[in-house]
Every structure is written in C-alpha cells, then in structure tokens.
Amino acid sequence: MTHPIRIGFLIYPDVTQLDATGPAQILSRVPGAVIHMVWKSVGPVQTDAGFSINATDDFNTCPDLDVICVPGGLGQRPLMQDTDVLAFLARQGAQAKYVTSVCSGSLLLGAAGLLKGYRSACHWAFRDALPIFGAEAVAERVVRDRNRISGGGVTAGIDFGLTMAAELAGDDVAKEIQLFVEYNPAPPFTAGSPESAGPELEARVRAIFASAG
C-alpha cells in the first residue's frame, strides 16, 4: 500500500480563501492526495470572503505533511509574531518534502525562518517585505528554489497548484487536471499586474490595502 500524499493548508481568520481553495481544488485530484485544512482548532474558520472553511485538523492532530502550504490574506499580519503558528510551520517545514506558499503566505514562511537564502514569490503589494526574512523577492507567477515552491498573488495559486501537481504526479496528470477544471484563462481586462494596470489604478489598490491594514 502506497503512502498517501498529505497536503496541508494553514487556514486562519481572514485568510484569502482562493489562495487555499484554488490550489486545494487542483491538488485534490492528484492520485493519492489527502487534503488537510489546519488551524489551532477544528471547525469553521472565517475567511476574508465572508464565509467559513472547516479546519479538519489542529496543530496537534495534523500528521507530518508531505506538502505544507501557507496561503495569504490580511489575516496573515497578526500571525507574524504568533508563536504557536510559527512553531507549527517551523516543525512541518523541517520535515516536509515541499515547503510552499501562495500570495503573502510567503511572509509567514519567512517569519517562521523557512525562507532564508531562498527565492520566493509573493503578492505584488507585499513582495518588498521578503528580504526582511533573508529571502530574494521574485516577480513571477510561480517560483521554485529547491524544495520551496511559491505562487504570487491569489489567482497565481492555480498556476502553483498545477506546478505542484506536475511535481507530485507528472506533467500528464497535471495537464489532465488542467483540462478537467477548464483552466484556460482569458481575462476581460488587462489589469492583473501593476505594470499592465498603470500607476493610477495601482495607487487606488495600494490605498485599499493600506486602509484594510
């Protein structure tokens, strides 16, 4: 009997749900994958979208993970000095085969001491904070440095998920999953990056982040 592939997502209050559910949807289709949604206690955890996700494991019941993934969101900020969260990430990160993140979740990996000397992606609005933790910020959708694999902001989590699916099960399986979920993006606007959005729109969105913080 083969060992299941245990993939865990840190879920916390005001997490950006798509950072977690996007890659979780992709990775749930990897043969042998078991998805764990982890928080301090089992049960509903409120996301920044106004609905809850059920945590299936707490820090004590969560098994050793093959893949630990930390999503981002405004709820990430209060956790940057949360000793329980950082200890959990450090423990899992020390033994996991892959240490990963989406969006500003990379900052939590950094705070847990898991990105020193590594290249990493992050949401464009928070990317500049990565060097504080000894990481090199990279402006790409998905960044791989040894066993650290990170996705950029929010929707990049789907690209990250497909990258991880290929890593875990091969390109053919990842392509099957991509077709299964009909991931064939053709956005109606070209405003998905600061470069394409322009300085005025970027300033407005930065102001939204500042007011929310």
Number of C-alpha atoms within 10 A of each C-alpha: 3 5 7 12 18 18 22 26 24 25 32 29 19 20 25 25 22 23 30 27 19 19 27 22 16 23 28 18 16 21 13 15 18 16 18 22 24 23 24 18 16 15 16 16 21 18 20 17 11 8 11 17 18 16 20 18 20 19 18 11 12 17 14 15 23 19 22 22 29 26 32 31 23 18 18 21 16 9 16 16 12 13 11 12 20 20 14 19 24 18 13 22 24 12 14 19 14 21 25 29 31 36 29 31 31 36 32 26 25 23 23 23 17 23 24 17 12 21 20 30 31 31 24 17 15 17 21 13 17 26 18 12 20 17 21 19 20 18 15 16 21 23 22 16 12 10 13 19 24 35 33 30 28 24 17 23 27 27 21 27 28 22 23 23 26 18 13 18 15 13 15 11 18 23 14 13 22 18 11 11 10 9 13 8 6 7 8 6 8 10 13 11 12 15 10 12 14 11 11 10 13 17 13 11 14 14 12 11 13 9 8 8 9
